[in-house]
Amino acid sequence: MVCGCCGATIAQVSGKAGGYYGCLAATKGACENKTLVKRSLVEKVILEAVQEQLSDPEHIAYVLERVEEEIANLRSDLPDTLKLKEAELSA
């Protein structure tokens, strides 16, 4: 995360009451953005955004395609004896 005012990193800047996120530059006096947000709220919002992205059907299809590609690559690397056994099982 980055500060919308100065572009510095947003990180946990306080440990009180579970912690707060804020602009690291502001803690050093280099930014005017003194806004602090409770850690639990930040984490909840981020997790919800990630969950929303992961539940998108297009994203799921992309992940499945990549998994299939990886499996195909692994299968191409199998020793010949394993490939023969696999062919016997499928027959």
N, C-alpha and C positions, 0 to 999 in steps of 0.2 A: 504494500500500500504506500502511496505517496501523498504528500500534502498538496492540496489544491492551490495553496498560496505560493509556496516556494519550491515545491518539487522534492523536498527532503523526505526521508523515510518516516512512515508512521509506524510506531512500535509501542510496546507497553512502557509507559513512563512513570507509572505509580503502582504500588502494591497495596494501597489502602482499599479496604472493602472489596477485595477480589481483584483489583487492578483496573487501570484505565489506559486507553490508547490515546496517543497524541503525537504531534509533530516533534521529532527529535531536535530539529533546529530551534524550535520555540523554547525548549528546555535550556538551550544555550544562549538565548536572547537574540538569535539570528533571524527569527520569523515572528510575525505578529499574531499568527494563528495559535491562540492559547486554548482552543477547544479540546476538551477531554471527553472521551466516550467510554462508558463502562465496558470492560472486557467481555462480559457475558453477552451484552447486546451485539457487539462487533462480531463475536464468534457465531451467534445465532444467525445474523444476517448473512454472513459469508457461507455458512453451511447450507442455508436455504437456497442461496444462489447456485451453489455447486450441485445440490440435489436437483434443482430445476434443470440445469444444463445436462446432468446425467440421465434424466428421465425423458429427454427429447428423443423421439423415435429416430431422427436422422443421426444423432450422436450414437445411439445404441447400434444402429446399422453399421456405422463407421467402425466402432469398436469390434463388432462381430466379424467384419471383413478383415480387420487386422489380425484377429485371433486365428481366423481360417488361414490367412497367409503364413502366419508363424507355424501353425500345425503342418501345413504343406511343406514348409522349409525343413521342419524337423523330420518329416517322413522321408524327404529326399536324402537325408543324411543317414538313414537307418542302414545297418549292414545288410547285405544280400540275404543272409539266412533269415533274418527277421521279416524281410519282404516276402520271402517264399512262404513262411509260416502264416503270414497275414493273408496271402493269396489262398492258401489251403483252407483257412478258417472261413473265408468268404465264399468259397466253393462249397 
